[in-house]
Amino acid sequence: MSLPQIQAPIYELKLPSNGKKIKFRSFLVKEEKLLMIANETGEEEERLTAVSQIINNCTFGKLNAREMAVFDVEYLFLQLRAKSVGETVEIKVLCPDDKKSYADVTVNIEDIKCSKPKKDANIIKLDETVGIILKYPTIDSSADTIIGALRDSIESIFDLETVFNTSDFSEEEITQFIESMTQKQLMKVVDFFENIPKVKLKVEVINPNTKVKSEVELEGLNSFF
C-alpha cells in the first residue's frame, strides 16, 4: 500500500517581461533544503543554481530559469518565497547617514514591485537603416564591460532588407560590429541597460546608533535574502 500524496497549493502570476501567466506551487521541503545548503556555502553560483532549480521544480518544468530575464527570475522567486515561507522577511539594511550601521527591517514581500519593460524597448535603431534587437540579461550573464554585456545581449541585427541572427556569426564579428558604433549609438544601448526593470522596494530605516531616520530603496534579489 502506497502512502497518500500531499498536494501543494497552486498559484498564478504574470511575468513582468511579457505578461505571460505562470502557474507555480509553493516550496516543498526538498526545495527548502536546496536553498539552505546554498546559503550555508555563501557562494553566489551555488545560490543561483539553487534558485534556478527551485523555479524549474515549482513551475512544473515549464520554465528554465537560466534562460529567463533576471528580473523575471527575481520576481518569481520572491513570490515563491512569499507563498512558501511567509510574506514577511527580516533583513539588515545599511543606514545611509553613516554608511556603517545596520538597521533591522521587516519587509512584506508582496509589497515588492517590478515594473514592466516598455513595449519594444529592446529594439534599438542605430541609424535610418540599421538596428539591433536585444535580449534581457539572464542570471548567467557575467560580462563586466558594456561591450561584453552588449555582445552577450544582441539577439539579432537588422537592416532594411535582412535580419541577421547573431548565433550565425563569430564573437569576433559581433565585437567588430559593436566597435563600429558611434558614441551616440552606444549611449542608446547604455540607456537600455540602465532602464532594465528591477525588483525594488523603498523602506524606512532608523539608525540604531544615530537615531537618524532615512528612506532606502532596495533592489535586486540579494537585497531581500
C-alpha positions in Angstrom: 0.0 0.0 0.0 1.4 3.4 -1.0 1.4 6.4 1.2 -1.0 9.3 0.4 0.3 12.1 -1.8 0.3 15.7 -0.3 -1.0 18.2 -2.8 0.8 21.5 -2.7 -1.3 24.7 -3.4 -1.0 26.1 -6.9 -0.8 29.8 -7.6 -0.7 32.0 -10.7 1.2 35.2 -11.6 2.1 37.2 -14.6 5.8 37.6 -15.6 6.9 41.2 -15.7 8.7 40.9 -19.0 5.8 39.7 -21.2 2.7 39.4 -19.0 2.6 35.7 -19.6 0.6 33.8 -16.9 2.6 31.2 -15.0 1.3 28.6 -12.6 3.5 27.6 -9.7 3.4 25.6 -6.5 5.0 26.5 -3.2 8.3 25.2 -2.0 8.5 21.6 -0.7 10.9 20.5 2.0 13.3 19.4 -0.7 13.5 22.8 -2.3 13.9 24.5 1.1 16.8 22.1 1.7 18.4 23.1 -1.6 18.2 26.8 -0.6 19.5 26.3 2.9 22.6 24.4 1.6 23.3 27.1 -0.9 23.0 29.8 1.7 25.4 28.0 4.0 28.1 27.8 1.4 27.9 31.5 0.8 28.8 31.0 -2.8 26.9 33.1 -5.3 27.0 30.4 -8.0 25.6 27.9 -5.5 22.7 30.2 -4.7 21.9 30.9 -8.3 21.9 27.2 -9.1 19.5 26.6 -6.1 17.2 29.4 -7.2 17.2 28.1 -10.8 16.4 24.5 -9.7 13.7 25.7 -7.4 12.0 27.7 -10.1 12.2 24.9 -12.5 10.7 22.5 -10.0 8.0 24.8 -8.8 6.8 25.7 -12.3 6.4 22.0 -13.2 9.3 22.1 -15.6 7.7 24.8 -17.7 10.3 27.4 -17.2 14.1 27.3 -17.5 15.3 30.0 -15.1 18.7 30.1 -16.8 17.1 31.4 -19.9 14.8 33.9 -18.3 15.4 37.7 -17.8 17.0 38.4 -14.5 14.1 40.5 -13.2 11.6 37.7 -14.1 13.7 35.2 -12.1 13.9 37.6 -9.1 10.2 38.5 -9.1 9.1 34.9 -9.5 11.4 33.6 -6.8 10.2 36.3 -4.3 6.6 35.3 -5.0 7.5 31.7 -4.5 9.2 32.6 -1.2 6.1 34.6 0.0 3.7 31.7 -0.7 6.0 29.0 0.7 7.6 30.6 3.8 5.6 33.7 4.5 5.0 37.2 3.2 7.5 38.9 5.6 11.2 38.6 5.8 13.7 40.1 8.3 16.7 41.8 6.7 19.5 44.1 7.7 19.8 47.4 5.8 22.9 49.6 5.7 22.0 53.0 7.1 22.8 55.8 4.6 23.6 58.5 7.2 26.8 56.9 8.5 27.2 54.1 6.0 28.4 51.7 8.6 25.5 50.9 10.9 22.8 48.3 10.0 19.1 48.5 10.9 16.7 45.6 11.2 13.8 45.9 8.8 10.7 43.8 8.3 9.8 43.6 4.6 6.5 42.4 3.2 7.5 40.6 0.0 4.1 41.3 -1.5 4.9 45.0 -1.4 7.9 44.4 -3.7 7.3 45.7 -7.2 8.8 45.1 -10.6 8.0 47.4 -13.4 7.1 46.1 -16.9 9.5 47.0 -19.7 8.3 49.5 -22.2 7.0 48.0 -25.4 9.8 47.4 -27.9 12.4 48.9 -25.5 14.7 46.1 -26.7 14.5 47.2 -30.3 17.1 50.0 -30.9 17.5 51.8 -34.2 21.2 52.8 -34.6 20.5 54.9 -37.7 18.0 55.1 -40.5 18.9 51.7 -41.9 20.4 49.5 -39.2 19.2 48.4 -35.8 19.6 45.7 -33.1 17.2 43.5 -31.1 18.4 42.9 -27.6 17.5 40.2 -25.1 17.4 40.9 -21.4 20.4 39.7 -19.3 19.9 36.3 -17.6 21.3 35.1 -14.3 24.2 33.6 -16.2 25.2 37.0 -17.7 28.7 37.8 -16.4 30.1 40.4 -18.7 31.8 43.2 -16.7 32.1 45.7 -19.6 29.4 47.4 -21.7 30.9 45.9 -24.8 30.8 42.4 -23.3 27.3 42.9 -22.0 26.1 44.1 -25.4 27.8 41.2 -27.2 26.0 38.8 -24.9 22.7 40.5 -25.3 22.4 41.2 -29.1 19.9 38.7 -30.4 19.8 39.9 -34.0 21.0 42.8 -36.2 18.7 44.1 -39.0 18.8 46.5 -41.9 16.1 47.4 -44.3 16.1 44.1 -46.0 17.5 41.4 -43.7 17.6 40.2 -40.2 20.9 38.7 -39.1 20.9 36.2 -36.2 24.0 36.7 -34.1 24.2 32.9 -33.5 25.3 32.7 -37.1 28.3 34.9 -36.5 31.5 34.6 -34.5 32.2 36.5 -31.3 34.9 38.5 -33.1 32.5 39.6 -35.8 29.9 40.8 -33.3 32.6 42.6 -31.4 33.7 44.4 -34.6 30.1 45.4 -35.3 29.8 46.9 -31.8 33.1 48.7 -32.0 31.9 50.3 -35.2 29.2 52.2 -33.4 29.4 55.9 -32.7 29.4 57.1 -29.1 25.8 58.4 -29.6 24.7 55.0 -30.8 26.4 53.2 -27.9 24.6 55.6 -25.4 21.3 54.3 -26.8 22.4 50.8 -25.7 23.6 52.1 -22.3 20.2 53.6 -21.8 18.6 50.2 -22.4 20.7 48.5 -19.7 20.2 51.3 -17.2 16.4 51.1 -17.6 16.1 47.3 -17.3 13.3 46.6 -14.8 14.3 45.6 -11.3 12.5 44.2 -8.3 12.6 47.1 -5.8 11.1 48.4 -2.6 11.5 51.6 -0.6 11.9 51.1 3.2 12.3 53.4 6.1 15.2 52.7 8.4 16.2 54.1 11.7 19.9 54.0 12.5 20.2 52.3 15.9 23.2 54.4 16.8 22.5 57.8 15.5 18.6 57.5 15.6 18.5 59.2 12.1 15.6 58.2 10.0 16.2 57.5 6.3 14.5 56.1 3.3 16.4 53.4 1.4 15.4 51.8 -1.9 16.3 48.1 -2.0 16.6 46.4 -5.4 17.7 43.0 -6.7 17.1 39.6 -5.2 20.1 39.7 -2.9 18.6 42.7 -1.0 15.8 40.5 0.3 17.8 37.4 1.3 
